Amino acid sequence: MTDATATDLRSIPFQTADGGTATLADYGDKVLLVVNVASRCGLTPQYEQLEELQRAYAERGFTVLGFPCNQFMGQEPGSMEDILEYCSTTWGVSFPVHDKVRVNGGKAAPIYKALRDTPDVDGKKGRIQWNFEKFVLTPDGEVHRFRPNVKPDDPAIVGVIEANLPG
């Protein structure tokens, strides 16, 4: 968990894939899984598990939110149109994929500047290690951080999601 609660994070604006502006609050009180994604990464097959989570829990108050990132070895070089087409045709992605972001450094997207303050299970905060770093935001304000090699269907992630779904 973090000093910045999910409630605070929900008010930070970010750009949508179509150039609009949104906040996490636009998703209401859903459990959110925020993940920086890339099309040419060794971890790209995690799209499959992300989509499985989306399909399994969307009707119960959950959504995955993808944020493409080209900051790690240029693994997401395409245009937003290319990225959206790739996600849809290759992985059948139905969850929202937003505009490309930087996740580290001074030019990082504000949402990621705030998310970096969240410690992982070992208590480590700071830089996003790589593509597919995951953050679960719960309706009651908790934020849980999972590093890139933790697969989306890992019992620790699924447990946080299931424990925070309504009813």
Secondary structure, 3 states (H helix, E strand, C coil): CCCCCHHHHCCCCEECCCCCEECHHHHCCCEEEEEEECCCCCCCCHHHHHHHHHHHHHHHCEEEEEEECCCCCCCCCCCHHHHHHHHHHHHCCCCCECCCCCCCCCCCCHHHHHHCCCCCCCCCCCCCCCCCCEEEECCCCCEEEECCCCCCCCHHHHHHHHHHCCC
